């Protein structure tokens, strides 16, 4: 592990000016290549933190630096472009696009990012080949599933499609928000193993939020949000 992937300094966030603080973090650093597990009770600000790391939200004060770029200093359009180039998301409910094919769901990030498109094409002749390869590495039978709407895939299959989408084009940072909450324990373990294999292959940093304490041991480091968040949250 070398350079710093994530650095937060004096970050404060609230949804509206009159609301209480949701996050008040003096400092957080994650090295490039680290696999980080973030835990915290429901409503503690975990998803808000991920939104800040992904440039989906901006702090009211402080710096959110990814790969040396302060996202808080960028415009909304600049943050969107940075996220498309450097960050892959796996959402809790997967957020697959129902009217797109299996392959098109996976290649979607390459439609928004020329950098990820180039990186995908460095490893395959076409984007479809890159997507098929990623899905096969996620242990999905592409030919058997390709004619099926993604909404009709099992939860475990949808989860792996979402992971393939986040990993295509080798983004620097993978952000996973409770991606295992809808599947059983056996599938959770298999999914974590696959995710780690592909994150290592892409030399990506992984930030993973989950309520499932049984997964902690797989990660390089656990961060309890309550230990770094000075905001006074109830519930």
C-alpha positions, 0 to 999 in steps of 0.5 A, a space after each residue: 500500500 502506497 499513496 493515500 486514497 482517502 483523506 477527510 479533514 475537519 468534515 462537517 455535514 448536515 442536510 439543512 442549515 437548521 438541522 443538527 450535524 450528521 457527521 463531524 469527522 476531524 480526520 480519516 485516512 485510507 491508504 491505496 489498496 486497503 480494504 476497509 469495513 465501516 460499521 455503525 448503528 442504523 441512522 449513524 451516518 454511514 450512507 452519508 459518509 459514502 455519499 461524501 466519499 463519492 462526491 454525491 454530497 458535499 460537506 458544509 466545511 472541511 476537505 474530502 480528498 480522493 486521490 489528492 483531489 478535494 471533491 468539496 472544491 469541485 463543481 457538481 459537474 466536476 464531481 460527477 466526472 471524477 466519480 465516473 472516472 475513479 469510483 465504482 458503487 455497489 448499492 444496497 438494492 443494486 440499482 440495476 436498470 430494468 430496461 437495459 440488458 445484462 451486458 448493458 447494465 455492466 458496461 454502463 460506467 464506460 458510457 459515462 467515463 472515457 477513462 474507464 472505457 479505455 481501461 476496459 478495452 485494454 483488457 478486451 476487444 469490445 466492451 461486451 467482451 469486457 462485460 462478459 469476462 467480468 460476469 464470468 469471473 463473478 461466476 455468472 452463466 452469461 449465455 443462460 442469463 442474457 435473455 432474461 430481464 435483470 429484474 427477474 434475476 435472483 438477488 444473488 445474481 443481481 448482486 454480482 451483476 452490480 459488482 461487475 458493473 462497479 468493477 468494470 474499467 478498473 476504478 481506483 475506489 470501490 464503495 459498497 453500501 450494505 450490498 449483502 443485506 438481502 442475501 443469505 450467509 452462504 452467498 455473502 461469504 462467496 460474494 465477499 471472496 469474489 469481490 476481494 479477488 476482483 478488487 485485488 486484480 484491479 488494485 482498487 481500494 474497497 470501502 464496505 459498509 455493513 451491519 453484518 459483524 461476521 464479515 469484519 474479519 475479511 477486511 484489513 481494518 474496521 472503522 466504527 463510525 461512532 469512534 470518529 464521528 463527533 456529531 451527536 446523533 440519537 437512535 
